[in-house]
Every structure is written in C-alpha cells, then in structure tokens.
Amino acid sequence: MSDKKNVLVLCTGNSCRSQLLHGYLEQALGDQAAVYSAGVEVHGLNPRAVRVMTEDGMDISHHTSNHVDEYAAVPFDYVITVCDHANEVCPVFPSSAKKLHHNFPDPAKATGSEEEIMQQFRAVRDQVKAYAHQFVQQSFAGLAAQAD
C-alpha cells in the first residue's frame, strides 16, 4: 500500500518562489510524495524562474501556474507557504495538513540591470534549495527508513 504524501507549496502568484520549491521537492521526494504548487492569485510562470532552475540542471518549464482553489479536494499532508502574503490569506485546509511557513524574498520585485535581477533570482533559488533539503530531511527522513 502506498503511503504517498501530498505536499502543497503556496505563494501569492505561483510564478517564482513556489515554483522553485515545487521543482526541488519533486526532485528530492520522487515517488514518496505528490508535490503541487499554487497561488492565492495566478500570475503565470516567471521565465527567469525557469532560467535559474535550468542553470541548476532542473527543467520546470512544464509547470503551470495554478490557483489554490483547484486543489480544494486534495487531502494535503503538508502546506508550505513561501511568502507572508500567502501565509496571511492562506485558505483553511483540513486540520490534518501540517502548515509550515518560510518567507522568501520575492525575486520578481528585483530591480536593476538584467544581471542584477538574475543575481536576485539565483540568491532566492539557493535559499529555496537549502530549505527544500531541510524540509525533506525533517519531514521525510523516517519515510525512507520505513520503505525498506
């Protein structure tokens, strides 16, 4: 019997930060979890987010920007908000979902030259990657042992 977990990454627009974390969690968790990402609004997939993930060897160009209401029927085990706005307006999920929050800076608000903006995206990507690794270690370390 599968004990696959459902993980939702929630952000304001589901264009950058939630997409980055979605990509890293999907890669790290493989078939241990179904990873979803959504926004309380839908802004579309940010092309710079796609580019910084490609630089790190990951293709998220197939991701879509989804509204959280689309997943109302999914029984989530974890709901991770990645910005304060999403945390404040996060819809109520069934009490079984464990809520986690980490406010990452919004690289879409970066200003300056294209290279300066891309540096912001890379910095946030690296923070998100570190957070993803930490989340997997803390929340899924026991699952790998149970699977043996």
DSSP file (Angstrom, degrees, kcal/mol; ACC not computed):
  #  RESIDUE AA STRUCTURE BP1 BP2  ACC     N-H-->O    O-->H-N    N-H-->O    O-->H-N    TCO  KAPPA ALPHA  PHI   PSI    X-CA   Y-CA   Z-CA
    1    1 A M              0   0    0      0, 0.0     2,-0.3     0, 0.0     0, 0.0   0.000 360.0 360.0 360.0 136.6    0.0    0.0    0.0
    2    2 A S        -     0   0    0      1,-0.1    30,-0.0     2,-0.0     0, 0.0  -0.575 360.0-170.3 -80.8 135.4    1.3    3.4   -0.9
    3    3 A D        +     0   0    0     -2,-0.3     2,-0.1   140,-0.0    -1,-0.1  -0.238  28.7 163.0-113.5  41.5    1.9    5.9    1.9
    4    4 A K        -     0   0    0     29,-0.1    29,-0.2     1,-0.1     2,-0.2  -0.396  28.6-140.4 -66.9 132.7    2.5    8.8   -0.6
    5    5 A K  E     -a   33   0A   0     27,-2.2    29,-2.9    -2,-0.1     2,-0.5  -0.633   4.1-134.5 -93.4 151.8    2.2   12.2    0.9
    6    6 A N  E     -a   34   0A   0     69,-0.3    71,-2.7    -2,-0.2    72,-1.8  -0.939  22.7-171.6-107.1 125.0    0.6   15.3   -0.7
    7    7 A V  E     -ab  35  78A   0     27,-2.7    29,-3.0    -2,-0.5     2,-0.5  -0.966   5.3-165.3-121.0 128.3    2.6   18.5   -0.4
    8    8 A L  E     -ab  36  79A   0     70,-2.6    72,-3.3    -2,-0.5     2,-0.6  -0.957   5.1-160.1-113.8 128.4    1.3   21.9   -1.4
    9    9 A V  E     -ab  37  80A   0     27,-2.4    29,-2.5    -2,-0.5     2,-0.4  -0.940  17.9-165.1-104.8 122.4    3.6   24.9   -1.9
   10   10 A L  E     +ab  38  81A   0     70,-3.2    72,-2.4    -2,-0.6    73,-0.3  -0.913  17.4 155.0-119.0 133.5    1.6   28.1   -1.7
   11   11 A C  E     -a   39   0A   0     27,-2.0    29,-1.5    -2,-0.4    30,-0.3  -0.779  52.8 -94.0-139.3-178.3    2.6   31.6   -2.7
   12   12 A T  S    S+     0   0    0     27,-0.2    29,-2.3    -2,-0.2    28,-0.5   0.984 115.6   4.6 -66.8 -57.6    0.9   34.8   -3.8
   13   13 A G  S    S-     0   0    0     26,-0.2    30,-2.7    27,-0.2    31,-0.5   0.464  85.2-129.3-112.8  -1.8    1.1   34.3   -7.6
   14   14 A N  S    S+     0   0    0     24,-0.3    25,-0.1    28,-0.2    30,-0.1   0.899  79.1 108.3  53.5  44.0    2.5   30.8   -8.1
   15   15 A S  S    S-     0   0    0     30,-0.1    31,-2.0    23,-0.1    34,-0.2   0.690  85.2  -3.4-118.0 -31.3    5.1   32.3  -10.5
   16   16 A C  S  > S+     0   0    0     29,-0.1     4,-2.4    33,-0.1     3,-0.2   0.597 123.8  34.4-126.2 -80.7    8.5   32.2   -8.8
   17   17 A R  H  > S+     0   0    0      1,-0.3     4,-2.3     2,-0.2     5,-0.2   0.888 120.7  45.6 -58.8 -46.5    9.2   31.1   -5.2
   18   18 A S  H  > S+     0   0    0      1,-0.2     4,-2.4     2,-0.2    -1,-0.3   0.854 112.7  52.8 -66.5 -32.8    6.5   28.3   -5.1
   19   19 A Q  H  > S+     0   0    0      2,-0.2     4,-2.2    -3,-0.2    -2,-0.2   0.891 108.5  49.8 -68.4 -39.2    7.6   27.1   -8.5
   20   20 A L  H  X S+     0   0    0     -4,-2.4     4,-2.2     2,-0.2    -2,-0.2   0.949 114.3  43.7 -63.1 -49.0   11.3   26.8   -7.3
   21   21 A L  H  X S+     0   0    0     -4,-2.3     4,-2.9     1,-0.2     5,-0.3   0.894 110.6  56.1 -65.4 -39.3   10.3   24.9   -4.2
   22   22 A H  H  X S+     0   0    0     -4,-2.4     4,-2.5    -5,-0.2    -1,-0.2   0.936 109.0  48.0 -54.8 -48.3    7.9   22.7   -6.2
   23   23 A G  H  X S+     0   0    0     -4,-2.2     4,-2.0     1,-0.2    -2,-0.2   0.928 114.1  44.2 -60.6 -48.0   10.8   21.8   -8.5
   24   24 A Y  H  X S+     0   0    0     -4,-2.2     4,-2.6     1,-0.2    -1,-0.2   0.897 115.0  48.1 -67.5 -40.0   13.3   20.9   -5.7
   25   25 A L  H  X S+     0   0    0     -4,-2.9     4,-2.9     2,-0.2     5,-0.3   0.908 110.2  51.9 -67.6 -40.1   10.8   19.0   -3.7
   26   26 A E  H  X S+     0   0    0     -4,-2.5     4,-1.7    -5,-0.3    -1,-0.2   0.920 113.3  45.1 -60.7 -42.9    9.6   17.0   -6.7
   27   27 A Q  H  < S+     0   0    0     -4,-2.0    -2,-0.2    -5,-0.2    -1,-0.2   0.925 117.8  42.9 -65.8 -45.0   13.2   16.1   -7.4
   28   28 A A  H  < S+     0   0    0     -4,-2.6    -2,-0.2     1,-0.2    -1,-0.2   0.853 120.0  39.9 -72.8 -35.5   14.1   15.2   -3.8
   29   29 A L  H >< S+     0   0    0     -4,-2.9     3,-2.8     1,-0.2     4,-0.2   0.714  77.9 172.7 -91.6 -21.4   10.9   13.3   -2.9
   30   30 A G  G >< S-     0   0    0     -4,-1.7     3,-0.8    -5,-0.3    -1,-0.2  -0.236  74.7  -8.3  51.7-125.4   10.4   11.3   -6.2
   31   31 A D  G 3  S+     0   0    0      1,-0.2    -1,-0.3     3,-0.1     3,-0.1   0.350 119.2  84.1 -88.8   9.0    7.6    8.9   -5.6
   32   32 A Q  G <  S+     0   0    0     -3,-2.8   -27,-2.2     1,-0.2     2,-0.3   0.719 101.8  17.6 -76.5 -20.5    7.3    9.5   -1.9
   33   33 A A  E <   -a    5   0A   0     -3,-0.8     2,-0.6   -29,-0.2   -27,-0.2  -0.995  64.4-130.1-151.2 152.1    5.1   12.5   -2.5
   34   34 A A  E     -a    6   0A   0    -29,-2.9   -27,-2.7    -2,-0.3     2,-0.5  -0.941  34.5-155.4 -99.6 119.7    2.9   14.3   -4.9
   35   35 A V  E     +a    7   0A   0     -2,-0.6     2,-0.3   -29,-0.2   -27,-0.2  -0.844  15.7 176.9-104.1 131.6    4.0   17.9   -5.0
   36   36 A Y  E     -a    8   0A   0    -29,-3.0   -27,-2.4    -2,-0.5     2,-0.4  -0.907  10.5-161.9-124.5 153.3    1.7   20.7   -6.0
   37   37 A S  E     +a    9   0A   0     -2,-0.3     2,-0.3   -29,-0.2    29,-0.3  -0.995  17.6 159.7-135.3 148.9    2.2   24.4   -6.1
   38   38 A A  E     -a   10   0A   0    -29,-2.5   -27,-2.0    -2,-0.4   -24,-0.3  -0.953  24.7-134.3-155.2 169.9   -0.5   27.1   -6.3
   39   39 A G  E     -ac  11  67A   0     27,-2.4    29,-2.5    -2,-0.3    30,-0.3  -0.882  24.9-127.9-127.4 161.7   -1.1   30.8   -5.6
   40   40 A V  S    S+     0   0    0    -29,-1.5     2,-0.3   -28,-0.5   -27,-0.2   0.584 111.4  21.3 -80.6 -11.1   -3.8   32.8   -3.9
   41   41 A E  S    S-     0   0    0    -29,-2.3     2,-0.5   -30,-0.3   -30,-0.1  -0.865  89.5-121.7-136.7 170.9   -3.7   34.6   -7.3
   42   42 A V        +     0   0    0     -2,-0.3   -28,-0.2     1,-0.1   -29,-0.1  -0.961  34.3 162.7-123.0 116.5   -2.3   33.3  -10.6
   43   43 A H        -     0   0    0    -30,-2.7   -29,-0.1    -2,-0.5    -1,-0.1   0.449  49.7-112.0-109.3  -3.1    0.5   35.3  -12.3
   44   44 A G        -     0   0    0    -31,-0.5     2,-0.4   -30,-0.1    -1,-0.2   0.004  49.0 -53.8  86.5 159.2    1.9   32.8  -14.8
   45   45 A L        -     0   0    0     18,-0.1   -30,-0.1    20,-0.1   -29,-0.1  -0.584  57.2-125.9 -75.3 124.9    5.2   31.0  -14.7
   46   46 A N    >>  -     0   0    0    -31,-2.0     4,-1.8    -2,-0.4     3,-0.5  -0.580   9.1-145.0 -75.4 124.6    8.1   33.6  -14.5
   47   47 A P  H 3> S+     0   0    0      0, 0.0     4,-2.1     0, 0.0    -1,-0.1   0.815  99.8  55.7 -60.8 -30.3   10.6   33.0  -17.3
   48   48 A R  H 3> S+     0   0    0      2,-0.2     4,-2.6     1,-0.2     5,-0.2   0.857 103.8  54.0 -70.7 -32.7   13.5   34.0  -15.0
   49   49 A A  H <> S+     0   0    0     -3,-0.5     4,-1.7     2,-0.2    -1,-0.2   0.923 109.3  48.6 -63.1 -43.1   12.5   31.3  -12.5
   50   50 A V  H  X S+     0   0    0     -4,-1.8     4,-2.1     1,-0.2    10,-0.2   0.919 111.8  50.7 -59.9 -43.6   12.6   28.8  -15.3
   51   51 A R  H  X S+     0   0    0     -4,-2.1     4,-2.0     1,-0.2    -2,-0.2   0.906 109.1  47.9 -65.9 -43.6   16.1   30.1  -16.3
   52   52 A V  H  X S+     0   0    0     -4,-2.6     4,-0.8     1,-0.2    -1,-0.2   0.835 112.4  50.1 -70.2 -28.3   17.7   29.9  -12.9
   53   53 A M  H ><>S+     0   0    0     -4,-1.7     5,-2.7    -5,-0.2     3,-0.5   0.888 107.8  53.2 -72.5 -38.0   16.4   26.4  -12.4
   54   54 A T  H ><5S+     0   0    0     -4,-2.1     3,-2.0     1,-0.2    -2,-0.2   0.893 103.6  57.5 -60.4 -39.7   17.8   25.4  -15.8
   55   55 A E  H 3<5S+     0   0    0     -4,-2.0    -1,-0.2     1,-0.3    -2,-0.2   0.805 107.0  49.2 -59.5 -28.8   21.1   26.8  -14.6
   56   56 A D  T <<5S-     0   0    0     -4,-0.8    -1,-0.3    -3,-0.5    -2,-0.2   0.184 127.3-100.6 -97.4  15.9   20.9   24.3  -11.7
   57   57 A G  T < 5S+     0   0    0     -3,-2.0     2,-0.4     1,-0.2    -3,-0.2   0.716  85.0 119.1  79.3  21.6   20.1   21.4  -14.0
   58   58 A M      < -     0   0    0     -5,-2.7     2,-0.7    -8,-0.1    -2,-0.2  -0.976  51.0-149.9-127.2 133.2   16.3   21.4  -13.5
   59   59 A D        +     0   0    0     -2,-0.4     3,-0.2     1,-0.1    -8,-0.1  -0.871  28.7 156.1-102.0 112.0   13.5   21.9  -16.0
   60   60 A I    >   +     0   0    0     -2,-0.7     3,-2.0   -10,-0.2    -1,-0.1   0.188  42.0 111.0-113.1  14.8   10.4   23.4  -14.6
   61   61 A S  T 3  S+     0   0    0      1,-0.3    -1,-0.1   -11,-0.1   -16,-0.1   0.719  73.7  58.9 -63.8 -19.6    9.2   24.9  -17.9
   62   62 A H  T 3  S+     0   0    0     -3,-0.2    -1,-0.3     2,-0.1    -2,-0.1   0.553  83.3 109.7 -84.9  -8.2    6.3   22.3  -18.0
   63   63 A H    <   -     0   0    0     -3,-2.0     2,-0.3     1,-0.0   -18,-0.1  -0.270  58.0-147.3 -64.7 154.0    5.0   23.7  -14.7
   64   64 A T        -     0   0    0    -27,-0.1     2,-0.7   -20,-0.1   -27,-0.1  -0.867  16.7-116.6-118.9 158.2    1.7   25.6  -14.7
   65   65 A S        -     0   0    0     -2,-0.3     2,-0.3   -20,-0.1   -27,-0.1  -0.857  43.3-174.0 -94.6 117.6    0.6   28.5  -12.5
   66   66 A N        -     0   0    0     -2,-0.7   -27,-2.4   -29,-0.3     2,-0.3  -0.827  25.7-122.5-119.5 151.6   -2.5   27.3  -10.6
   67   67 A H  B >   -c   39   0A   0     -2,-0.3     3,-2.1   -29,-0.2     4,-0.3  -0.724  26.9-124.3 -88.8 141.1   -5.0   28.8   -8.2
   68   68 A V  G >  S+     0   0    0    -29,-2.5     3,-1.8    -2,-0.3   -28,-0.1   0.793 106.7  68.8 -56.1 -31.0   -5.2   27.2   -4.8
   69   69 A D  G >  S+     0   0    0      1,-0.3     3,-1.5   -30,-0.3    -1,-0.3   0.770  85.3  70.5 -61.0 -24.7   -8.9   26.6   -5.2
   70   70 A E  G <  S+     0   0    0     -3,-2.1    -1,-0.3     1,-0.3     3,-0.3   0.747 101.7  45.2 -63.1 -21.9   -8.1   24.0   -7.9
   71   71 A Y  G X  S+     0   0    0     -3,-1.8     3,-1.8    -4,-0.3    -1,-0.3   0.132  72.9 119.2-109.5  19.2   -6.8   21.7   -5.2
   72   72 A A  T <  S+     0   0    0     -3,-1.5    -1,-0.2     1,-0.3    -2,-0.1   0.795  78.0  49.4 -56.2 -30.4   -9.6   22.1   -2.7
   73   73 A A  T 3  S+     0   0    0     -3,-0.3    -1,-0.3    -4,-0.2    -2,-0.1   0.535  86.2 102.9 -89.2  -6.4  -10.4   18.4   -2.8
   74   74 A V  S <  S-     0   0    0     -3,-1.8     2,-1.4     1,-0.1    -3,-0.0  -0.644  72.0-133.9 -81.6 127.8   -6.8   17.1   -2.4
   75   75 A P        -     0   0    0      0, 0.0   -69,-0.3     0, 0.0     2,-0.2  -0.637  30.0-158.6 -81.1  93.0   -6.0   15.9    1.2
   76   76 A F        -     0   0    0     -2,-1.4   -69,-0.2     1,-0.1     3,-0.1  -0.475  23.3-168.8 -77.7 140.9   -2.7   17.6    1.8
   77   77 A D  S    S+     0   0    0    -71,-2.7    21,-3.1     1,-0.3     2,-0.4   0.756  81.7  25.1 -90.4 -33.4   -0.3   16.3    4.4
   78   78 A Y  E     -bd   7  98A   0    -72,-1.8   -70,-2.6    19,-0.2     2,-0.5  -0.997  59.1-171.0-134.4 136.7    1.8   19.5    4.2
   79   79 A V  E     -bd   8  99A   0     19,-2.4    21,-2.8    -2,-0.4     2,-0.6  -0.977  13.1-169.9-124.4 115.8    1.0   23.0    3.2
   80   80 A I  E     -bd   9 100A   0    -72,-3.3   -70,-3.2    -2,-0.5     2,-0.4  -0.920   6.2-159.7-110.9 116.1    4.1   25.2    2.9
   81   81 A T  E     -bd  10 101A   0     19,-2.7    21,-2.4    -2,-0.6   -70,-0.2  -0.799   4.4-170.1 -92.6 136.7    3.6   29.0    2.5
   82   82 A V        +     0   0    0    -72,-2.4    22,-2.1    -2,-0.4     2,-0.3   0.242  66.4  41.7-114.7  11.8    6.6   30.7    1.0
   83   83 A C  S  > S-     0   0    0    -73,-0.3     4,-2.0    20,-0.2     5,-0.2  -0.982  78.5-120.4-153.1 152.4    5.6   34.4    1.4
   84   84 A D  H  > S+     0   0    0     -2,-0.3     4,-2.5     1,-0.2     5,-0.2   0.864 110.8  57.3 -61.1 -37.4    4.0   36.3    4.2
   85   85 A H  H  > S+     0   0    0      1,-0.2     4,-2.1     2,-0.2    -1,-0.2   0.938 108.7  45.1 -60.7 -46.7    1.1   37.4    2.0
   86   86 A A  H  > S+     0   0    0      1,-0.2     4,-0.7     2,-0.2    -1,-0.2   0.876 112.1  53.4 -64.4 -36.1    0.1   33.8    1.2
   87   87 A N  H  < S+     0   0    0     -4,-2.0     3,-0.4     1,-0.2    -1,-0.2   0.907 110.6  46.7 -63.7 -41.4    0.5   32.9    4.9
   88   88 A E  H  < S+     0   0    0     -4,-2.5    -2,-0.2     1,-0.2    -1,-0.2   0.866 123.4  32.1 -70.4 -36.9   -1.9   35.7    5.9
   89   89 A V  H  < S+     0   0    0     -4,-2.1    -1,-0.2    -5,-0.2    -2,-0.2   0.288  84.2 141.5-105.5  11.2   -4.5   34.9    3.3
   90   90 A C     <  -     0   0    0     -4,-0.7     3,-0.1    -3,-0.4    -3,-0.1  -0.276  54.3-119.5 -55.6 128.4   -4.0   31.1    3.2
   91   91 A P        -     0   0    0      0, 0.0     2,-0.5     0, 0.0    -1,-0.1  -0.255  35.1 -93.6 -65.0 160.7   -7.3   29.3    2.9
   92   92 A V        -     0   0    0      3,-0.0     3,-0.1     1,-0.0     0, 0.0  -0.643  43.8-166.2 -79.7 126.0   -8.2   26.9    5.6
   93   93 A F        -     0   0    0     -2,-0.5   -21,-0.0     1,-0.1   -14,-0.0  -0.725  39.6 -74.1-105.4 160.4   -7.2   23.4    4.9
   94   94 A P    >   -     0   0    0      0, 0.0     3,-2.3     0, 0.0    -1,-0.1  -0.188  50.0-110.7 -51.9 147.4   -8.4   20.3    6.8
   95   95 A S  T 3  S+     0   0    0      1,-0.3    -2,-0.0    -3,-0.1    -3,-0.0   0.646 110.9  74.6 -61.3 -14.9   -6.8   20.1   10.2
   96   96 A S  T 3  S+     0   0    0      2,-0.1     2,-0.3   -18,-0.0    -1,-0.3   0.732  75.9  94.8 -71.5 -19.2   -4.7   17.1    9.1
   97   97 A A  S <  S-     0   0    0     -3,-2.3     2,-0.6   -19,-0.1   -19,-0.2  -0.557  74.5-136.7 -75.8 131.8   -2.5   19.3    7.0
   98   98 A K  E     -d   78   0A   0    -21,-3.1   -19,-2.4    -2,-0.3     2,-0.5  -0.796  20.6-144.6 -87.4 121.8    0.7   20.4    8.7
   99   99 A K  E     +d   79   0A   0     -2,-0.6     2,-0.3   -21,-0.2   -19,-0.2  -0.756  21.0 178.1 -93.2 130.0    1.3   24.1    8.0
  100  100 A L  E     -d   80   0A   0    -21,-2.8   -19,-2.7    -2,-0.5     2,-0.4  -0.935   7.4-163.1-125.5 151.0    4.8   25.3    7.5
  101  101 A H  E     +d   81   0A   0     -2,-0.3     2,-0.3   -21,-0.2   -19,-0.2  -0.997  17.1 164.6-140.3 135.4    5.9   28.9    6.6
  102  102 A H        -     0   0    0    -21,-2.4     2,-0.9    -2,-0.4    -2,-0.0  -0.919  27.8-142.1-145.9 120.9    9.1   30.4    5.3
  103  103 A N        -     0   0    0     -2,-0.3   -20,-0.2   -20,-0.1   -21,-0.1  -0.734  21.2-172.9 -88.5 106.9    9.1   33.9    3.9
  104  104 A F        -     0   0    0    -22,-2.1   -20,-0.2    -2,-0.9   -87,-0.1  -0.742  33.0-102.1 -93.4 146.5   11.5   34.1    0.9
  105  105 A P        -     0   0    0      0, 0.0     3,-0.1     0, 0.0    -1,-0.1  -0.319  38.5-112.5 -60.5 151.5   12.3   37.5   -0.7
  106  106 A D    >   -     0   0    0      1,-0.2     3,-1.6   -90,-0.0     4,-0.1  -0.781  25.9-168.8 -91.9 107.4   10.4   38.0   -4.0
  107  107 A P  G >  S+     0   0    0      0, 0.0     3,-1.7     0, 0.0    14,-0.2   0.747  82.7  71.1 -68.0 -20.3   12.8   38.0   -6.8
  108  108 A A  G 3  S+     0   0    0      1,-0.3    -2,-0.0    12,-0.1     9,-0.0   0.698  94.4  56.2 -67.4 -16.8   10.1   39.2   -9.2
  109  109 A K  G <  S+     0   0    0     -3,-1.6    -1,-0.3     2,-0.1    -3,-0.0   0.423  81.8 122.7 -92.6   1.2   10.4   42.6   -7.3
  110  110 A A    <   -     0   0    0     -3,-1.7     2,-0.3    -4,-0.1     7,-0.1  -0.295  43.8-163.9 -63.6 146.3   14.2   42.9   -8.0
  111  111 A T        +     0   0    0      5,-0.1     2,-0.3     6,-0.0     9,-0.1  -0.810  39.1  61.1-126.1 169.2   15.3   46.0   -9.9
  112  112 A G  S    S-     0   0    0     -2,-0.3    -2,-0.0     4,-0.1     0, 0.0  -0.768  90.4 -13.7 115.4-161.5   18.5   46.9  -11.7
  113  113 A S  S  > S-     0   0    0     -2,-0.3     4,-2.5     1,-0.1     5,-0.2  -0.230  72.5-102.0 -70.9 167.0   20.2   45.5  -14.8
  114  114 A E  H  > S+     0   0    0      1,-0.2     4,-2.6     2,-0.2     5,-0.2   0.894 125.2  51.2 -56.7 -40.7   19.2   42.1  -16.1
  115  115 A E  H  > S+     0   0    0      2,-0.2     4,-2.0     1,-0.2    -1,-0.2   0.895 109.4  49.4 -66.6 -39.2   22.3   40.6  -14.5
  116  116 A E  H  > S+     0   0    0      2,-0.2     4,-1.6     1,-0.2    -2,-0.2   0.902 112.2  48.6 -65.0 -40.1   21.5   42.2  -11.1
  117  117 A I  H  X S+     0   0    0     -4,-2.5     4,-2.1     1,-0.2    -2,-0.2   0.921 110.6  50.5 -64.9 -43.6   17.9   40.9  -11.3
  118  118 A M  H  X S+     0   0    0     -4,-2.6     4,-2.6     1,-0.2    -1,-0.2   0.855 105.3  57.3 -64.1 -33.6   19.2   37.4  -12.2
  119  119 A Q  H  X S+     0   0    0     -4,-2.0     4,-2.4     2,-0.2    -1,-0.2   0.900 106.4  50.0 -62.1 -39.6   21.6   37.5   -9.2
  120  120 A Q  H  X S+     0   0    0     -4,-1.6     4,-2.4     2,-0.2     5,-0.2   0.920 110.3  49.6 -62.8 -44.5   18.5   38.1   -7.0
  121  121 A F  H  X S+     0   0    0     -4,-2.1     4,-2.7     1,-0.2    -2,-0.2   0.912 111.7  48.6 -60.8 -42.6   16.8   35.1   -8.6
  122  122 A R  H  X S+     0   0    0     -4,-2.6     4,-2.4     2,-0.2    -1,-0.2   0.899 110.3  51.4 -65.5 -39.7   19.9   32.9   -8.1
  123  123 A A  H  X S+     0   0    0     -4,-2.4     4,-1.8     2,-0.2    -2,-0.2   0.928 113.5  43.7 -63.4 -44.8   20.1   34.0   -4.4
  124  124 A V  H  X S+     0   0    0     -4,-2.4     4,-2.8     2,-0.2     5,-0.2   0.910 111.4  54.9 -66.8 -41.8   16.4   33.2   -3.8
  125  125 A R  H  X S+     0   0    0     -4,-2.7     4,-2.6    -5,-0.2    -2,-0.2   0.919 108.5  48.8 -56.0 -44.1   16.8   29.9   -5.7
  126  126 A D  H  X S+     0   0    0     -4,-2.4     4,-2.0     2,-0.2    -1,-0.2   0.871 111.4  49.0 -67.1 -36.4   19.7   28.9   -3.5
  127  127 A Q  H  X S+     0   0    0     -4,-1.8     4,-2.3     2,-0.2    -2,-0.2   0.915 112.7  48.2 -65.3 -42.7   17.7   29.8   -0.3
  128  128 A V  H  X S+     0   0    0     -4,-2.8     4,-2.8     2,-0.2    -2,-0.2   0.901 109.9  52.2 -64.5 -41.5   14.8   27.7   -1.6
  129  129 A K  H  X S+     0   0    0     -4,-2.6     4,-2.1    -5,-0.2    -1,-0.2   0.917 110.4  47.9 -61.9 -44.0   17.1   24.8   -2.4
  130  130 A A  H  X S+     0   0    0     -4,-2.0     4,-2.1     1,-0.2    -1,-0.2   0.905 112.6  49.1 -63.3 -41.5   18.5   24.8    1.1
  131  131 A Y  H  X S+     0   0    0     -4,-2.3     4,-3.0     2,-0.2    -2,-0.2   0.912 109.0  52.7 -63.9 -42.9   15.0   25.0    2.6
  132  132 A A  H  X S+     0   0    0     -4,-2.8     4,-2.5     1,-0.2    -2,-0.2   0.914 109.7  48.7 -59.0 -44.1   13.8   22.1    0.4
  133  133 A H  H  X S+     0   0    0     -4,-2.1     4,-2.3     1,-0.2    -1,-0.2   0.919 112.9  47.6 -61.9 -44.4   16.7   19.9    1.6
  134  134 A Q  H  X S+     0   0    0     -4,-2.1     4,-2.5     2,-0.2     5,-0.2   0.910 111.4  50.5 -63.9 -44.0   16.0   20.8    5.2
  135  135 A F  H  X S+     0   0    0     -4,-3.0     4,-3.2     1,-0.2     5,-0.4   0.930 111.0  48.2 -60.5 -46.3   12.3   20.1    4.8
  136  136 A V  H  X S+     0   0    0     -4,-2.5     4,-2.2     1,-0.2     5,-0.4   0.915 112.2  49.7 -62.1 -43.4   12.9   16.7    3.2
  137  137 A Q  H  X S+     0   0    0     -4,-2.3     4,-0.7    -5,-0.2    -1,-0.2   0.918 119.2  37.3 -61.0 -44.2   15.4   15.8    6.0
  138  138 A Q  H  < S+     0   0    0     -4,-2.5    -2,-0.2    -5,-0.2     4,-0.2   0.879 127.9  30.9 -78.0 -38.8   13.0   16.7    8.8
  139  139 A S  H  < S+     0   0    0     -4,-3.2    -3,-0.2    -5,-0.2    -2,-0.2   0.709 130.0  28.6 -97.9 -21.8    9.7   15.6    7.3
  140  140 A F  H  X S+     0   0    0     -4,-2.2     4,-1.5    -5,-0.4     3,-0.3   0.403  86.1  98.2-122.3   1.7   10.6   12.6    5.1
  141  141 A A  H  X S+     0   0    0     -4,-0.7     4,-1.0    -5,-0.4     3,-0.1   0.892  89.2  47.9 -59.0 -40.1   13.7   11.1    6.8
  142  142 A G  H  > S+     0   0    0      1,-0.2     4,-2.0    -4,-0.2    -1,-0.2   0.800 103.8  61.8 -70.6 -29.4   11.6    8.5    8.6
  143  143 A L  H  > S+     0   0    0     -3,-0.3     4,-1.7     1,-0.2    -1,-0.2   0.894  99.5  53.6 -65.9 -39.5    9.7    7.5    5.4
  144  144 A A  H  X S+     0   0    0     -4,-1.5     4,-0.6     1,-0.2    -1,-0.2   0.905 110.5  47.6 -62.2 -40.0   12.8    6.4    3.6
  145  145 A A  H >< S+     0   0    0     -4,-1.0     3,-0.7     1,-0.2    -1,-0.2   0.878 109.9  52.7 -68.3 -37.0   13.6    4.0    6.5
  146  146 A Q  H 3< S+     0   0    0     -4,-2.0    -1,-0.2     1,-0.2    -2,-0.2   0.798 100.6  62.8 -67.8 -28.4   10.0    2.7    6.7
  147  147 A A  H 3<        0   0    0     -4,-1.7    -1,-0.2     1,-0.3    -2,-0.2   0.739 360.0 360.0 -71.1 -22.4   10.1    1.8    3.0
  148  148 A D    <<        0   0    0     -3,-0.7    -1,-0.3    -4,-0.6    -2,-0.1   0.491 360.0 360.0 -71.6 360.0   13.0   -0.7    3.5
